[in-house]
Structures are given as C-alpha cells and as structure tokens.
Amino acid sequence: MRKAFLQLHIAVLLAGLTGILGRLIDLNEGLLVWYRLMITAVTLWILFYFTKKIQRISFREIGKITGVGVIAALHWVTFLVASNTPMYR
C-alpha cells in the first residue's frame, strides 16, 4: 500500500509539472514531443530487456499500439501549442 501511495504522488507531481516544463523548454512542440517519445521508448526497451519481459507481438497489436501513440502524440502537441499561446503568457 505504501509503494502504491508513493507511486501515485510521483505520478501527480510529474503530471502537474508538464505544463510548467512545456512552457520553459524552448523547443518547438513537434520536436519536444519527438524527444519525449524517443526517451520513453528507449527507457522502456532497456527496462523490458533487463527484466526479460520483451515479447513478440502481432502486426495487429502493433497497429493498435501505434494508433494509441499517434493519439497521445497529437494530444501533447496540441497541449504544448496551447500552453505557448499569448493568452496563457
């Protein structure tokens, strides 16, 4: 229970800081999302490699995962564009 509570607090902290960090970073929105995607993909691959949890998945599953990734990327690009508009400065 204590571990889950700590994980919840870390998640809330990271989610709360995304708007602030998005405003402080001077990259354009597309490039920022691309770097975040690459850091996440490499980190997860390393984590799964060392924990021996890498599994083969079907092309159908790859398509589903890609679809969710595209939606998440569009969300972050639009969020970061909105947080850099003059209305919020």
N, C-alpha and C positions, 0 to 999 in steps of 0.2 A: 504494500500500500504506500509506503514512504517513497519507493522508487517511482511509482506512477505519479504521485503528487509532485515530485521534483521534475519529472519529465513534462508534466502539464505546465508548471511555472516557466520552464525554459521555453516551451512552445509559445506561450503567451508573450513572453519577453521578446522573442525573435519576431513574432508576428507584429507586435507593436512597434518595433524598430524599423520595419521595412519602409514605411513612408518617409521617415526621417532620413534613413540611409539613401533612399532613392533620390531625395532632394539634394543631398550633399555630394553625391557622386556626379562627376562632370562628363560622363559618357552619354551618348545618345541612347534612347530607350531600347532600340533593337540590339545594339551591341551589348548593353548591360544584361539583357535577358539571355543573349547568346553565351556570355561568360558564365552567368549563373547556371545555365543548362550544362555547360561543359564541366564546371566544378562539381556539380551534383552527380553527373553521370560517371565521372572518373572516381569520385569518392565512393559511390555505391558499388561500382565494379570492384574496386580494391577491397571493400568490406565483404562483399559476397565471395570474392576469390579466396580470401584468407579464412572465411568461416565455412568454406566448401559448400555454399548454397547456390552456386551457379547451375542452372538447369537449362536444357534446350526447350524452346517454346515454338509453337506452330506459327506459320505465317499469319494465320487469322488472329492469334493473340498479339503478334507484333503490330498488326493493323489497329487493333483496339488500343494498345498502349500508345501508339503514335497519335491516334485521334485525341486521346486524353491529353497528351503532351502538347499538341497544337492548340487545343482549347486553353490549357494553362498558360502557354506562351503568349497567346493573344490577350488573355486577361492581364498578364504582367506588363505587356507593352502598353495597353490602354491605361492601366493604373498609373504607370510611370509618366505617361504623356499627360494625364490629368493632373498629377501632382506637380508638374512643372509648368502648368499654365499660369498666366498672370493673376488669375482670380485667387489662387491659393498662396501667392507670394506676399 
